[in-house]
Amino acid sequence: MTPNPLPRRSFLNLAATSVAALWAPHVLRASNEPGYMFDPNPNIIPAPKDRALWPAFREQLAAWRMEQRQRLHYSDELYRRPEFAWAASSYACYFLLLGDERFYDAAAGRYRVEEWLGRLQRDFGGCDGVVLWHAYPRIGLDERNQYDFYRDAPGGLPGLRGVVDALHRAGLRAYIDYNPWDTGTRRENRSDIGVLCEMVQALDVDGIFLDTMKEGAAELRQKLDAVRPGVVLEGEGALPVARISDHHQGWAQSFKDSPAPGIVRNKWFERRHLLHHIDRWSTDRTAQFHVAFMNGTGVLVWDNIFGSWNGYRPREKSILRAMLPIQRRFAALFAGEEWAPLVPVLVPDVYASRWEANGVRLWTLVNRADRATQGPLLEIILPPGEKLWDLVAGREVESPNTPIRARGIGCFIAAEPAALGTDFEVFLQRQRETEAHADGSMAFPLDVQAMLKPVPRTQPPAGRRPPAGMAFIPGGKFHLVTELRLRECGGYESTHPRMTKGSMIREGVLTVTRDVVLEPYAMDLTPVTNAQYAEFMRRSGYRPMHAEKFLHHWRAGKVPGELAEHPVVFVDLDDARAFARWAGKRLPTEPEWQFAAQGPDARLYPWGDAMSAGRCNGGGAGTTPVRQFPDGRSPFGIFDLCGNTWEWTESEHRDGVNRFAVVRGGSYFKADGSHWYMDGGPRPAGFAAKVLLTWPGIDRCSTVGFRCVVDLA
């Protein structure tokens, strides 16, 4: 998520120290590049295009680093602690949405950790860490706060602890996420820092992703050290140099590089500081991989972006499978002091960094051109006893002239064989196998497509008349206009509308127009009430397979008397479908729900074109009786189609990565304080909200109910 102003109530909100206050830009004079200025303030220090300026550029880098470390009285004490040593080599971090169907099997009710790790290995060459992302973009649909989403995950905190234990056994590290902007949901009786420390202790995680935050409070660092040694903080964006000492990693979101590869400022300042580079909506991540390889930093692997699909192309996967094993094996080089950026190369559009230690020299190269290289790449002199290997191709070479694919990477290492370990040949063999399956295609993976679950038909009632308590809705052809607030979870497709040409997007709203043909149907005059649902359970014996949060608002399994005529909530889609089947009905489709609410004149609200007091539950402590607002009925006489609760529709989509459904009508609850929250409050009849489905313990909410329809044709 991109940074936004943090709420004042956030316990971790600190003012950033300005790097600009510590160093002013200096000009490198050159006749053919007079405008270049050495500026260490950006996240990536831009490099001069003129190769003749590179030696002076390296001198400026060294001088800036020395001056800043002296000025800040920099201490690397936390980096020298053995419990934090892992952080410098955790190169690939996977951003995992906990509801991802590849990770959690909703039908079987189990996490699929081993299968999921196998996919990561096949696709990307494995990962070193995993962010267990939990709340956004679901948060705000009801009162639950960000920590409740961990507590209500499948298996609760013990279930997630089992996931973390499995990751640890596989050699991976686990992170939880912190959302400082979450101040409008249910409040805890202690500070955010206190709850975060409890979560770290309960889940045994290794790090915290500081969403939208550049840095965390010093108090958080101190409290974490007391709870669990070795927990790293990873801020989003431009971490001030002054805080590198206690933030071992950084979430490098959309860092902008220069035409000649620049130098990642914080990595240059502290070689053991690791960044995970990502540009989430990019359709070509190659530039991020180039930054990582030239700077010895990491990447954030992220294909399921809060419910929107941006899969990795074959070339991107091939680069990662070749690059990550090199970084892991030679992590000590990449975290060492002998790093020379932008060393001389012999081919245009190719750039190289050199890393040295203990008689080993390693060159990382990137090809910025859209064509493969030809001829020698570097001038390398081998002393007696040394040999040269191409680490991407996995073989010994006489000289560094192996072609680098278009937009690809290269890597050479020079050393005496004994300095590279007894298993070096095994490593080379694996690299050869990887190279044999490399693919330079940038074709978008189209295997993920959202499919709407088929809608069941009901048996028309005798006489084809609406049953008691239902309103007749005539059939016909209608033009419907539906609006969704354009959030990162996207719209009806698997890919996000911003990645699709022709999408109607204006001022953050996605507009979907449809001509639909509806057969005559009948809709419940009111949402299904608690009393009606209790009767269904008594007569049918229905009990869900997973009981978490089921009818959570009832007392000891009984309907509180004062809620009998309120809409039933804390039911998921399957709970609602079970009632509908028992009643000989089904859930309405989205077009059916919208037409019943708007009528043939396509009004904005069920009662007209303006919000009016006294026509719906406009917000407050909870639900209201389903017939409390007779002046808010739709043209067909239907109650409660705005406010009170959102309503499930028969709109379940799945694509093998995400499941989602669409709810209509709005609810009494609205989380204020951040635009990151899901939509709340009463909503127009043409408004739709996309809900990512996870499992019943999360899908059951205090703000979502349902009503039914029957087919009349």
C-alpha positions in Angstrom: 0.0 0.0 0.0 1.3 3.4 -0.8 2.0 5.9 2.0 -0.8 8.2 3.2 -0.8 10.6 6.1 -0.9 8.7 9.3 -3.6 9.2 12.0 -2.4 11.2 15.0 -3.6 8.4 17.2 -1.1 5.9 15.8 1.3 4.9 18.5 4.1 4.4 16.0 3.9 7.6 14.0 7.3 9.4 14.1 8.6 12.3 12.1 11.3 11.3 9.6 14.8 12.7 9.7 15.6 14.5 6.4 18.5 13.2 4.5 18.6 16.4 2.6 19.5 18.2 5.9 22.6 16.0 6.2 24.0 16.3 2.7 23.6 18.8 -0.2 23.9 17.8 -3.9 27.3 18.2 -5.5 28.0 18.6 -9.2 30.3 16.2 -11.1 31.7 18.4 -13.9 31.9 16.8 -17.3 31.9 18.4 -20.8 29.4 15.9 -22.2 27.1 15.7 -19.1 27.1 19.2 -17.6 23.8 18.8 -15.7 24.6 15.8 -13.7 24.5 16.3 -9.9 25.5 13.8 -7.3 22.4 13.7 -5.1 22.2 11.1 -2.2 18.7 12.1 -1.2 16.6 9.8 -3.4 15.9 6.2 -2.4 18.2 5.2 -5.4 21.1 7.6 -5.8 21.1 8.4 -9.6 24.2 7.5 -11.5 25.7 9.5 -14.4 25.2 8.1 -17.8 28.7 9.1 -18.9 31.0 6.2 -18.0 33.9 8.6 -17.7 32.2 10.0 -14.6 31.9 6.6 -12.8 35.2 6.7 -10.9 34.4 10.2 -9.5 30.8 8.9 -8.8 32.3 6.1 -6.7 34.5 8.6 -4.8 31.4 10.7 -4.0 29.6 7.7 -2.8 32.4 6.7 -0.5 32.8 10.3 0.8 29.1 10.6 1.5 28.9 7.3 3.4 31.9 8.1 5.6 30.6 11.6 6.4 27.1 10.4 7.2 28.3 7.6 9.5 30.5 10.1 11.3 27.8 12.7 11.5 25.2 10.3 12.9 27.7 8.6 15.2 26.4 5.4 13.5 26.4 2.2 15.5 26.0 -1.2 13.8 25.5 -2.9 17.2 22.1 -4.5 16.1 23.6 -5.7 12.9 26.4 -7.5 14.8 24.0 -9.4 17.0 23.8 -13.0 15.9 20.0 -13.2 16.2 19.7 -10.6 13.4 22.2 -12.2 11.1 19.5 -13.9 9.0 18.0 -10.5 7.9 20.9 -9.6 5.6 20.3 -12.7 3.4 16.5 -13.0 3.3 16.5 -11.9 -0.4 13.1 -13.0 -1.6 10.1 -12.2 0.5 6.6 -13.5 -0.6 3.6 -11.3 0.0 0.9 -13.8 1.0 -2.8 -12.9 1.2 -4.0 -15.5 3.8 -7.2 -16.2 1.8 -5.2 -17.2 -1.3 -6.7 -20.4 -2.6 -3.3 -21.8 -3.4 -2.4 -21.5 0.2 -5.7 -22.2 2.0 -8.1 -24.9 0.9 -11.5 -23.6 2.0 -13.3 -26.8 1.1 -11.1 -29.0 3.1 -10.5 -26.3 5.8 -6.7 -26.6 5.9 -3.6 -24.7 5.1 -1.7 -26.1 2.1 1.8 -25.0 3.3 3.8 -27.8 1.7 2.1 -27.6 -1.7 2.4 -23.9 -1.7 6.1 -24.0 -0.9 6.6 -26.4 -3.8 5.0 -23.9 -6.2 7.2 -21.1 -4.9 10.2 -23.3 -5.6 9.1 -24.2 -9.1 8.1 -20.7 -10.1 10.7 -18.5 -8.4 13.4 -20.6 -7.1 11.9 -20.5 -3.6 11.5 -17.7 -1.1 13.3 -16.8 2.1 10.4 -15.0 4.0 6.7 -14.7 3.9 4.5 -11.7 4.9 1.3 -13.1 6.4 -1.1 -10.4 5.2 -4.4 -10.5 7.0 -6.9 -7.6 7.1 -6.8 -5.2 4.2 -8.8 -4.9 1.9 -11.5 -6.7 4.0 -11.1 -4.5 7.1 -13.9 -2.0 7.6 -16.7 -4.3 6.5 -17.5 -4.7 10.2 -16.1 -3.6 13.6 -13.2 -6.1 13.7 -9.8 -4.5 14.0 -6.6 -5.6 12.3 -5.6 -8.0 15.1 -9.0 -9.7 15.1 -8.2 -10.8 11.5 -5.2 -12.8 12.9 -7.3 -14.1 15.8 -10.2 -15.1 13.4 -8.0 -16.7 10.8 -8.5 -20.5 10.2 -7.5 -22.2 13.4 -7.1 -18.9 15.1 -3.7 -17.9 16.5 -2.7 -21.6 17.2 -3.5 -22.4 13.5 -1.3 -19.6 12.3 1.4 -20.6 14.7 1.3 -24.0 13.0 1.9 -22.2 9.7 4.8 -20.3 11.1 6.3 -23.4 12.5 6.0 -25.1 9.1 7.7 -22.2 7.5 10.5 -22.3 10.0 11.0 -26.0 9.4 11.4 -25.2 5.7 14.0 -22.5 6.5 11.7 -19.5 5.8 11.1 -16.5 8.0 7.6 -15.1 8.8 6.4 -11.5 9.1 3.1 -10.1 10.4 1.6 -6.8 9.1 0.9 -3.7 11.1 -1.6 -1.1 9.8 -1.1 2.2 11.8 -4.1 3.8 10.1 -6.6 1.3 11.7 -8.1 3.6 14.3 -11.8 3.5 13.2 -12.6 -0.1 14.1 -12.9 -1.9 17.5 -10.4 -0.5 20.0 -8.1 -2.7 22.2 -7.6 -1.9 25.9 -3.9 -1.4 25.4 -1.5 0.2 22.9 -0.7 -1.0 19.4 2.8 -1.7 20.6 1.5 -3.9 23.3 -0.7 -5.9 21.0 2.0 -6.2 18.4 4.4 -7.7 20.9 1.6 -10.2 22.0 1.2 -11.2 18.4 4.9 -11.7 17.9 5.1 -13.8 21.0 2.0 -15.9 20.1 3.0 -16.5 16.5 6.8 -16.7 16.9 7.2 -14.5 13.9 10.5 -13.0 12.8 9.5 -9.6 11.5 6.9 -6.8 11.2 5.9 -5.1 8.0 5.1 -1.5 8.8 2.4 -0.7 6.3 2.5 2.9 5.1 5.2 3.7 7.6 8.8 4.7 6.9 9.9 3.8 10.4 8.7 2.5 13.7 9.0 4.0 17.2 12.2 3.4 19.2 9.9 2.0 21.9 8.7 -0.8 19.6 12.3 -1.9 19.0 12.9 -2.0 22.7 9.7 -3.9 23.5 10.3 -6.4 20.7 13.8 -7.2 21.9 12.4 -8.1 25.3 9.7 -10.4 23.8 11.6 -12.2 21.1 15.2 -11.7 20.0 15.8 -11.2 16.3 12.5 -9.6 15.2 13.2 -7.2 12.4 11.3 -4.1 11.4 10.6 -3.4 7.7 9.3 0.0 6.9 7.6 1.0 3.6 9.3 3.5 1.4 12.2 5.8 2.2 13.6 4.8 5.6 15.6 7.8 6.9 19.3 7.0 7.1 19.2 7.9 10.8 17.0 4.9 11.5 18.9 2.3 9.5 20.6 1.3 12.8 17.5 -0.4 14.2 15.6 -1.3 11.0 17.3 -4.2 9.3 15.1 -4.3 6.2 13.0 -2.0 4.0 10.0 -2.4 1.8 11.3 -0.7 -1.4 8.0 0.3 -2.9 8.3 1.8 -6.5 11.8 3.1 -6.1 12.7 5.0 -9.3 16.0 4.2 -10.9 18.2 6.3 -13.2 19.0 5.2 -16.9 22.4 4.0 -15.7 21.7 1.8 -12.7 21.8 3.9 -9.5 22.8 2.9 -6.0 20.3 2.0 -3.3 21.1 4.6 -0.7 20.3 2.7 2.4 22.1 -0.5 1.2 25.2 1.6 0.4 25.1 3.2 3.8 24.8 -0.2 5.6 25.8 -3.2 3.5 23.8 -5.6 5.8 20.6 -3.6 5.4 18.3 -5.5 3.0 15.6 -4.0 0.9 12.8 -5.9 -0.9 12.0 -4.1 -4.2 8.5 -4.1 -5.7 6.4 -2.1 -8.1 3.1 -3.9 -7.6 1.3 -2.9 -10.8 4.2 -3.1 -13.1 3.8 -5.3 -16.1 7.5 -5.8 -16.4 9.4 -6.3 -13.1 12.7 -6.7 -14.9 13.9 -3.2 -13.8 13.3 -4.2 -10.1 15.4 -7.3 -10.5 18.2 -5.2 -12.1 18.2 -2.9 -9.1 18.4 -5.9 -6.8 21.2 -7.6 -8.6 23.3 -4.5 -9.1 23.0 -3.6 -5.4 22.9 -7.0 -3.7 19.4 -6.4 -2.4 16.2 -8.4 -2.4 12.8 -8.5 -4.0 9.2 -8.8 -2.8 7.5 -11.5 -4.8 3.9 -10.4 -5.1 1.4 -11.8 -7.7 -1.9 -11.7 -5.8 -2.3 -8.0 -5.0 -5.0 -7.7 -2.4 -7.2 -9.9 -4.7 -6.0 -8.6 -8.1 -3.9 -10.9 -10.3 -0.6 -9.7 -11.7 1.2 -12.9 -12.4 4.9 -13.2 -13.2 5.9 -13.6 -16.8 8.2 -16.4 -17.9 11.2 -14.1 -18.3 10.6 -12.7 -14.8 10.5 -16.2 -13.2 13.5 -17.3 -15.1 15.6 -14.3 -13.9 14.6 -15.0 -10.3 15.3 -18.7 -10.5 18.8 -17.8 -11.8 19.5 -14.8 -9.5 18.3 -15.9 -6.1 20.5 -19.0 -5.7 23.5 -16.8 -6.5 22.6 -14.2 -3.9 21.9 -16.8 -1.2 25.2 -18.7 -1.8 27.3 -15.6 -1.8 25.4 -13.6 0.7 28.6 -12.7 2.7 30.0 -11.0 -0.4 26.8 -9.0 -1.0 26.8 -7.9 2.6 30.5 -7.1 2.7 32.4 -3.9 2.5 34.2 -4.5 -0.8 31.5 -3.4 -3.3 32.5 -1.5 -6.4 29.4 -0.2 -8.3 29.5 0.6 -12.0 32.8 -1.0 -12.9 34.0 -0.9 -16.5 32.2 -3.0 -19.1 32.9 -3.6 -22.8 29.4 -3.6 -24.2 26.8 -0.8 -24.5 23.7 -1.0 -22.3 25.3 -3.5 -20.0 26.3 -2.5 -16.4 28.2 -4.3 -13.7 29.0 -4.3 -10.0 32.0 -6.1 -8.4 32.1 -7.7 -5.0 35.3 -9.0 -3.4 36.3 -10.9 -0.2 38.8 -13.5 0.8 40.3 -14.0 -2.7 36.9 -14.2 -4.4 35.7 -11.7 -7.0 32.2 -11.7 -8.2 30.6 -9.5 -11.0 26.8 -9.0 -11.3 25.7 -7.7 -14.7 22.4 -6.5 -16.1 21.5 -6.0 -19.8 19.3 -3.0 -20.2 18.9 -3.5 -23.9 16.1 -5.4 -25.7 18.6 -7.6 -27.5 21.1 -10.2 -26.4 24.7 -9.2 -26.0 27.5 -10.1 -28.3 31.2 -10.4 -27.6 33.3 -10.0 -24.4 31.6 -8.3 -21.5 34.4 -7.6 -19.0 38.1 -7.5 -18.9 39.2 -9.9 -16.2 42.8 -10.9 -15.5 43.2 -14.2 -13.7 46.2 -14.7 -11.4 47.8 -18.1 -11.4 45.6 -20.7 -9.8 42.3 -18.9 -10.3 39.5 -19.9 -12.6 36.5 -18.2 -14.0 32.9 -19.4 -14.0 29.6 -18.2 -15.4 27.2 -18.6 -12.5 24.1 -18.1 -14.6 25.1 -20.7 -17.1 26.6 -22.9 -14.4 29.9 -23.7 -16.1 33.6 -22.8 -16.2 34.5 -20.3 -19.0 37.8 -19.0 -20.5 36.6 -15.4 -20.6 33.4 -13.5 -19.7 31.8 -13.5 -23.1 28.6 -15.6 -22.5 25.7 -13.8 -24.1 23.2 -12.2 -21.8 19.6 -12.4 -22.9 17.6 -9.2 -23.7 16.8 -7.5 -20.4 18.6 -10.4 -18.6 21.3 -10.8 -16.0 24.8 -12.2 -16.0 27.2 -13.2 -13.3 30.9 -14.3 -13.2 33.1 -15.4 -10.4 36.9 -15.6 -10.3 38.7 -17.5 -7.5 40.8 -20.5 -6.7 38.5 -23.6 -6.7 39.2 -24.4 -3.0 37.8 -21.0 -2.0 34.3 -21.8 -3.4 33.4 -24.9 -1.3 33.3 -28.6 -1.8 29.7 -28.5 -3.1 30.4 -25.8 -5.7 30.0 -28.3 -8.5 26.6 -29.3 -7.2 25.6 -25.6 -7.2 26.8 -25.2 -10.8 24.8 -28.3 -11.9 21.6 -26.8 -10.5 22.3 -23.5 -12.3 22.8 -25.4 -15.5 19.5 -27.1 -15.1 17.8 -23.8 -14.4 19.4 -22.2 -17.4 18.2 -25.1 -19.6 14.6 -24.2 -18.8 15.0 -20.4 -19.0 12.3 -18.6 -21.0 12.6 -15.0 -22.3 8.9 -14.6 -23.0 6.9 -11.7 -21.5 3.5 -13.2 -22.2 1.0 -12.5 -19.5 -0.2 -15.6 -17.7 -3.8 -16.0 -18.6 -4.5 -19.1 -16.6 -6.3 -17.0 -13.9 -9.8 -16.0 -14.9 -12.6 -15.2 -12.6 -15.6 -17.5 -13.1 -19.1 -16.9 -11.7 -20.5 -19.8 -9.8 -23.6 -21.1 -11.6 -26.9 -19.7 -10.2 -29.4 -22.5 -9.3 -33.0 -22.2 -10.5 -36.0 -22.7 -8.2 -39.2 -24.5 -8.8 -41.9 -21.9 -9.6 -44.6 -21.9 -7.0 -48.1 -23.2 -7.7 -50.0 -20.7 -9.9 -46.8 -18.9 -10.5 -47.8 -16.3 -8.0 -45.4 -14.8 -5.4 -45.5 -16.7 -2.1 -46.6 -14.9 1.0 -44.1 -12.3 2.2 -42.7 -11.8 -1.3 -43.0 -9.1 -3.9 -43.6 -9.7 -7.6 -40.9 -8.3 -9.9 -41.7 -8.3 -13.6 -39.3 -9.6 -16.2 -37.9 -7.7 -19.1 -34.8 -6.2 -20.6 -33.1 -3.5 -18.5 -30.1 -1.3 -18.6 -28.2 -1.4 -15.3 -25.4 0.9 -14.2 -23.3 -0.4 -11.3 -20.6 1.5 -9.5 -17.8 0.2 -7.3 -15.3 2.3 -5.5 -12.1 1.3 -7.2 -9.9 -0.3 -4.6 -6.8 -2.4 -5.0 -8.9 -5.6 -4.8 -10.3 -4.6 -8.2 -13.7 -5.3 -9.8 -15.3 -8.3 -11.4 -12.3 -9.6 -13.2 -9.1 -11.3 -11.9 -6.9 -8.5 -13.2 -7.3 -5.0 -11.8 -9.2 -2.5 -14.0 -6.2 -0.2 -14.1 -4.4 -3.0 -16.1 -7.3 -3.4 -18.5 -7.8 -1.1 -21.5 -11.3 0.3 -21.9 -12.3 0.2 -18.2 -14.7 3.1 -17.2 -12.8 4.7 -14.3 -13.4 8.2 -13.1 -12.5 9.8 -9.8 -11.7 6.4 -8.2 -15.0 4.8 -9.3 -15.4 1.9 -11.6 -18.6 2.0 -13.6 -20.0 -1.2 -15.1 -22.9 -1.0 -17.5 -25.0 -4.0 -18.5 -28.1 -4.8 -20.5 -29.7 -7.7 -18.7 -32.8 -9.8 -19.4 -34.6 -10.9 -16.3 -37.3 -13.5 -16.1 -40.1 -12.6 -13.6 -39.2 -13.4 -10.0 -40.4 -12.7 -6.5 -38.2 -11.2 -3.7 -38.6 -11.3 0.0 -40.2 -8.2 1.3 -37.6 -8.1 4.1 -34.2 -9.5 4.9 -34.4 -12.9 6.6 -34.7 -12.2 10.3 -33.1 -13.9 13.3 -36.5 -15.5 14.2 -36.9 -16.9 10.7 -33.4 -18.3 10.8 -34.0 -19.9 14.2 -37.1 -21.6 12.8 -35.0 -22.9 9.9 -32.4 -24.4 12.2 -35.0 -25.9 14.5 -36.8 -27.6 11.6 -33.9 -28.5 9.4 -31.2 -29.3 12.0 -28.7 -27.3 10.0 -25.3 -26.9 11.5 -22.3 -25.6 9.5 -19.1 -27.7 9.1 -17.1 -24.8 10.6 -18.9 -23.1 13.4 -16.6 -20.2 14.0 -18.5 -16.9 14.4 -21.8 -18.6 13.3 -24.6 -16.5 14.7 -22.1 -14.9 17.0 -24.7 -12.3 18.2 -27.0 -15.0 19.6 -26.9 -15.9 23.3 -26.2 -19.5 24.1 -27.5 -20.5 20.7 -30.8 -18.6 21.2 -32.1 -15.4 19.6 -32.2 -12.5 22.0 -35.8 -11.4 22.2 -35.0 -7.8 21.2 -33.3 -9.0 18.0 -36.0 -11.4 16.7 -37.2 -9.1 14.0 -33.7 -7.8 13.1 -31.9 -9.1 10.1 -29.9 -12.2 10.8 -26.1 -11.6 10.6 -23.0 -13.6 11.2 -23.9 -15.9 8.4 -21.7 -16.6 5.4 -22.7 -17.3 1.8 -23.2 -21.1 2.5 -25.2 -20.4 5.6 -27.5 -18.1 3.5 -27.7 -20.7 0.7 -28.7 -23.4 3.1 -31.6 -21.4 4.4 -32.7 -20.5 0.8 -32.6 -24.2 -0.3 -34.7 -25.2 2.8 -37.3 -22.5 1.9 -37.4 -23.5 -1.8 -35.7 -20.3 -2.7 -32.3 -19.0 -3.7 -30.2 -15.9 -3.3 -30.8 -13.0 -5.8 -28.3 -12.3 -8.5 -26.8 -8.9 -8.5 -29.0 -7.6 -11.4 -32.1 -9.0 -9.7 -31.2 -7.3 -6.4 -30.4 -4.0 -8.1 -33.6 -3.9 -10.2 -35.7 -4.7 -7.2 -34.1 -1.8 -5.4 -34.2 0.8 -8.2 -37.3 -0.1 -10.2 -37.8 0.7 -13.8 -36.9 4.4 -13.3 -33.4 3.5 -12.1 -33.7 5.7 -9.0 -30.6 6.3 -6.9 -32.1 5.0 -3.6 -35.1 2.7 -3.2 -37.3 5.6 -2.3 -36.0 8.2 -4.7 -33.0 10.2 -5.8 -31.9 11.8 -2.5 -30.8 10.4 0.8 -33.5 11.3 3.4 -33.6 10.9 7.1 -36.1 8.4 8.5 -36.0 6.1 5.4 -33.2 3.7 6.4 -30.9 2.8 9.2 -28.5 5.6 8.8 -25.9 4.3 11.3 -25.5 3.7 15.0 -25.1 1.0 17.5 -26.4 -1.9 15.4 -29.2 -3.3 13.3 -32.8 -2.2 13.4 -36.1 -4.2 12.9 -36.6 -5.0 9.2 -39.9 -3.1 8.9 -38.9 0.0 10.9 -38.6 2.2 7.8 -41.8 1.8 5.7 -41.0 5.2 3.9 -37.8 3.6 2.6 -39.4 0.9 0.5 -38.5 0.3 -3.1 -41.0 0.8 -6.0 -42.1 -2.9 -5.5 -42.8 -2.4 -1.8 -39.6 -4.0 -0.5 -38.1 -3.0 2.8 -34.6 -2.4 4.0 -32.7 -2.4 0.7 -30.4 0.5 2.0 -28.5 0.6 5.3 -29.1 -1.8 8.2 -27.0 -4.6 6.6 -25.2 -5.4 3.5 -26.8 -8.4 1.7 -25.2 -11.4 0.1 -26.0 -11.9 -3.6 -25.5 -15.0 -5.7 -22.3 -13.6 -7.1 -19.5 -15.9 -6.0 -16.5 -15.8 -8.3 -13.3 -17.8 -8.1 -10.2 -18.1 -10.3 -8.0 -20.6 -8.4 -6.3 -17.7 -6.6 -9.1 -15.7 -5.1 -12.7 -16.2 -4.2 -14.9 -13.2 -3.9 -18.6 -12.2 -3.8 -20.5 -8.9 -4.1 -22.7 -7.4 -1.4 -25.3 -4.7 -1.9 -27.1 -2.1 0.1 -24.6 -0.8 2.7 -24.9 -1.2 6.5 -25.3 0.6 9.8 -21.5 0.5 10.4 -18.9 2.8 8.8 -15.2 2.8 9.8 -13.9 6.4 9.7 -10.4 7.7 9.7 -8.8 6.1 6.6 -9.7 5.6 2.9 -8.1 2.2 3.2 -11.2 0.9 4.9 -13.8 -1.1 3.0 -17.0 0.8 2.2 -19.6 1.3 4.9 -22.8 3.2 5.8 -26.0 3.3 3.7 -25.3 3.0 -0.1 -27.1 3.8 -3.3 -29.0 0.9 -5.0 -26.5 0.8 -7.9 -23.5 0.6 -5.6 -21.6 -2.8 -5.2 -18.8 -3.8 -2.9 -16.4 -6.6 -3.6 -15.7 -8.9 -0.6 -12.8 -11.3 -0.7 -13.9 -14.6 0.8 -11.6 -16.5 3.1 -13.3 -18.9 5.4 -16.4 -18.8 7.6 -14.7 -17.4 10.7 -13.9 -14.2 8.7 -16.7 -14.2 6.2 -19.4 -14.1 8.9 -19.8 -10.5 9.8 -22.1 -8.4 12.1 -23.0 -6.3 9.1 -24.0 -8.8 6.4 -27.3 -10.5 6.0 -29.4 -11.7 3.1 -32.8 -12.1 1.5 -34.2 -14.7 -1.0 -35.9 -14.8 -4.3 -37.9 -17.4 -6.3 -38.3 -17.9 -10.0 -41.7 -17.3 -11.4 -41.1 -18.0 -15.1 
